Amino acid sequence: MKSSRIVVTGGAGFLGSHLCDALLGEGHSVVAVDNLITGRRANLEHLGSDSRFEFLEHDICRPFDCGPVDYVFNFASPASPVDYSEHGIETLRVGSLGTFHALEVARKYGARFFMASTSECYGDPEEHPQRESYWGHVNPIGPRSVYDEAKRFSEAATVAYRRYHRVDTKLARIFNTYGPRMQINDGRVIPNFMKQALGGEDLTVYGDGSQTRSFCYVSDEIDGLLRLAWSQEAGPVNIGNPGEFTILECAQKVLAVTGSKSQIRYEPLPADDPKQRRPDITKARTLLGWEPGVDLESGLKLSLDYFRRAVAALASARV
């Protein structure tokens, strides 16, 4: 594969920064664009001496132009319940205006365009597991709607640019992903449990813990996303781990991996919290030759040192 110049919006975020690493590792040049509303410079500090890497602090809700590029990966958006609840308007803006501006860069330079969408497009699904053909069951005015509908709009915009402007687009629906560089306070299941277990707090399980999720380790996720990016497939394609666990089972695995003596505390279930989530990855298997290789227990062990450091840093900051 020839070396390309690639833009990654949201490049200072959890997934965006890992994507930058992987692209540089393949020999490409990368421009990371991020306004740092939820991304962190620390996620990219290790790339500062790489001449093939550039960082542009910019809000893509305003037009931007990094010069000629071969590929645009659009990963810009608050993605955790804490972040998109706090930044609801910004989430809607980046999913609409931001996506249009990123698509315009791809159209201007004849570049490929990759849209990082989400399993949240399926809402609280009435089909299980979720196939790409499923249209979803989403509350358009509920507390999660700022994120769900922003991503659904981004998908529509991506497909429209493919249909009307002949932009070569790719569309991935990302399921729960975890690993190093996650924000410790972002409210997602695994960071929350890790923070509580390592900090000696009770683990908070909402409802009775019977709701299910599927967790994909970050290295598997990036591998799947890049296989889609370099393929001829337009998508949407589910990229996630089909292993399904109840939230209670996940809490118990975190306790086992951390060796924590914390207890489990039950709280009321938040509004519109999906009761089940599991990807059907038949398309990814057959079209991309991809499936995840890291099981949940192994991924938690791989993440443990990072979360230990993050919890220690959080405790030091409070002193």
Sequence and secondary structure as in RCSB ss.txt:
>XXXX:A:sequence
MKSSRIVVTGGAGFLGSHLCDALLGEGHSVVAVDNLITGRRANLEHLGSDSRFEFLEHDICRPFDCGPVDYVFNF
ASPASPVDYSEHGIETLRVGSLGTFHALEVARKYGARFFMASTSECYGDPEEHPQRESYWGHVNPIGPRSVYDEA
KRFSEAATVAYRRYHRVDTKLARIFNTYGPRMQINDGRVIPNFMKQALGGEDLTVYGDGSQTRSFCYVSDEIDGL
LRLAWSQEAGPVNIGNPGEFTILECAQKVLAVTGSKSQIRYEPLPADDPKQRRPDITKARTLLGWEPGVDLESGL
KLSLDYFRRAVAALASARV
>XXXX:A:secstr
    EEEEETTTSHHHHHHHHHHHHTT EEEEEE  SS  GGGTGGGTT TTEEEEE  TTS    SS SEEEE 
 S  SHHHHHHTHHHHHHIIIIIHHHHHHHHHHHT EEEEEEEGGGGBS SSSSB TT   B  TTSTTHHHHHH
HHHHHHHHHHHHHHH   EEEEEE  EE TT  TTS  HHHHHHHHHHTT  EEEETTS  EE  EEHHHHHHHH
HHHHTSS  S EEES    EEHHHHHHHHHHHHT    EEEE   TT  S   B  HHHHHHH       HHHHH
HHHHHHHHHHHHHHHHHH 
